[in-house]
Amino acid sequence: MIELENVAYSYSGGELLSDISLKLAPGSFHFLTGPSGSGKTTLMKLCYGALLPTAGHVRLFDADVRSLTRDDVALLRRRVGVVHQDCQFLDHLPVSENIALPLHVSGRSAEAAGEDLNDLLHWVGLTERAHALPAELSGGERQRAALARAVIMSPDVVLADEPTGNVDWEMSQRLLRLLIELNRMGKTVLIATHDLSLIRATKAHVQARVLRIANRRIQLAGADL
């Protein structure tokens, strides 16, 4: 579904990632870990075409991103749901309309997908907060709203960048349970996190592959986790 082959990425002449090869197969579950500044967010952006590699190849659903137009990439990205580290909302719109924004962008009416939106709000536990404005949400509610927005188009792949970074342990567990549910529905999931305790707790419930960025390359994490 998403494949990186000998990928490198440089910022201002300095190489951040080098010789990265990674394949996200259908229905797989991956964690991506590594110290702050190691390139986790950059690697996530490469995975959905927000950045182009400075070397190597990135393929989204068998298409090399270098051969695609901007419109082609935009269409393919509808099949990838992204939960950003710093989730942004339109402050003047209520939660339900923020979650439904990808429908408007794609040309689908929120009214036509009203039942799906209601089901999604219930799934993330935000039915009672549907009409609240973003500023009125707690950190956990914002993260759940961000997850709902990422999956409203029913993507094949869900990429989550530090989705539990600003919430307490209980809410972290709740968010991970939602991501595990998505995986059990057949979605490919990749989560970037520095929280090894969260990885250990999740591995008890799902078969997850743990990848670590070290020295600009990806390594398969061993039993030390």
TANORVEN-V634187 format. One record per helix or strand of 2 or more residues. SS is the DSSP state (a for helix, b for strand). FROM is the first residue (numbers start at 1). LEN is the number of residues. If there is no record, write none. Layout:
<<SS	FROM	LEN> <SS	FROM	LEN>>
This chain:
<<b	2	10> <b	14	11> <b	29	5> <a	40	8> <b	55	6> <b	63	2> <a	65	3> <a	70	8> <b	80	4> <a	95	5> <a	101	6> <a	114	10> <a	127	3> <a	134	3> <a	139	13> <b	157	5> <a	169	16> <b	188	5> <a	196	8> <b	209	6> <b	217	4>>
